[in-house]
């Protein structure tokens, strides 16, 4: 069994490689070459948390991720989304790797949004609005910077002090590498004004921005809403969208208030959803048709992303001998 910590995983997998792995994962999913049950969610009411179990098979790769969501962890100075990934030997069923699932979640979630943005956003997009500064935010930012020539990033969080600290930290990490300015802003309106790309990665239960403030041709990534009670995106934007893509139809339509609510309210019909991103990767559906078209990508996450990216990390770790090997 190979134990892979965050530093080991960082050493073997770039964001660009993770984006490509996510594209391959969603293509496999949309082509029916996976067995991915809906994740099991167990509420831990006493501590305002949730435990999620995400097993699956993708091609020849198999594994299960155990991930928890505890928003109050931020006040304790620890991650709000702790997780562990267990990879299995597909030939024997034995555990082949144990890896930092928290880092894997951040990497593959940032990468899937990078994949959607790469496929759907205007090519010359230069202004990016990021809502939320939790554990997922850094990799969401890195993914967008990887696929588009962003010059200005506007960060909004309900905790303005946290937004300012995050913006400064990200400037230290990315300003020189990507030639970008990253600033905290005081309001959602200021964040989305003239933004070419918007990503929401919050735990909000009501929309985080007003659809009337959006420019034409914006691409929107909805990341945070993973239960029917959570909704980051205003319902009416789905009626304005030229393209609506999901990571997995089963996951989003069963789990995310971002889509469940507009469908329930009759703002859109299921037929208005363009398809799964894997279908776009496979060129089975249409991408952006004009610079003025509003496009939306909604992800709730899927074990297929963890398994395919996890397998890619594991294979590269073996090649360059990263991580600790132990016997049970």
NUTISE-490322 format. One record per residue (C-alpha): x, y, z. Coordinates in steps of 0.25 Angstrom, whole numbers, plus 5000, padded with zeros to 4 digits. Layout:
<kollums>
XYZ...
</kollums>
This chain:
<kollums>
500050005000500650144996500350255005500250394998500250525006499950655000501350684997501550554989500350584981500750724978502050674973501450574963500250654957500050794951498750864950498850854935498950704936497850694946496950774937497250674925496950554935495650614939495250634924495550484922494750444935493550514930493650464916493650324922492450354931491650404919492050294910491450194921492850134924492750154939491950104951491750224960490650214970490050334976490850374989490350335002490150465011490050445026489750565035490450585048489450685054490250705067491450765060490650825048491450735039491250635028492050505025491950465010492350325004492750324989493050194983493250154969493850084957494350164945494950084933495949994941496150094952495450064966495350134979494550204990494650344996494150375010493950525011493350615022492750755021492850835034492750985032493051015047494450955045494851095039494751155053495651035058496751065048496550935041496050895028494550895026494550785016495450675022495550545013496350415010496450344997496550194996497050134983496849984980497649894971496549864961497049724958497149674973496249774981497349804990497649944995498749994986498850144991498350235003498450374999498050515004496650525000496550675004497650714995497050624984495650684986496250824984497050784972496050704964494950804968495750924963496150844951494750814947494350954947495650984939495150884929493850944928494351084927495451034916494250984908493251084910493751224914494151334903495651314899496051454903495351454917496151544926495351574938494951464948494051484960494251374971493151364982493651284995495051275001494951145008495851015005495451004991495651144987497151144984497051024974495851084967496651214965497851134960497051054950496451184944497751244943498351124936497251124925497051274922497851404921497251464934497851604937496951634949496251544960495251604969494951524982493751534990493451465003492351505014493551515023494351635017495551615026495651475021495451515007496651625008497551515015497251415004497451514993498851554998499251415000498851384985499651504981500851444987500551304981500151344967500351494963501751474957501451334951500151374944500351534943499051554950498451654960497651594971496751684980495751674990494451744988493351794997492051754990491551644980491151754970492651804970493151664968492251624956492251764949492851734935493351594939493651494928493651374937492951354951493151234960492351224973492951124984492151154996491151085006490051195003488651155003488251284995488851334983490151414984489951514973488851584965488651534951488451674946489851714949490451614939491051654926490751584913491551464910491951424924492251284927491851234941492351124950491451074961492250994971491751004985490250954985490350804987488950784995487550824991487550935002488751004996488651104985489751204981489251234967488051324964486951234958486651334946488051324940487751184935486551244927487651334920488651234918489051184904489751064909489550984923490550874926490650784937491750694942490750584944489250584942488950494953489750564963489350704960487850684958487750604971488650684980488750834976487750934979488451014968487650934958486550864967485951004970485851064956485350924951484250924962483851064959483751044944484751144941485451044932485050904928485950784928486050794913486750924914487950864920488950844909489650724914490750664923492150724921492750584917491850594905492450724901493850664903493450554893492850664883491450604884490850734888491050884885491950984892491851134892491251184879491551334881492351434890491051484896490451354900490351324915490851194919490751114932491450994938490950924950491750824958491350744970492550654969492650514966493450394970493850374956494750504957495450454969495650314964496250354950497050474956497450384968497950264958498750364950499450414963499650274968500350234954501250354954501650334968502050194965502850244953503650344961503550264974502850374983502150334996502350235007502050085004501550005015501049865017499749825025
</kollums>
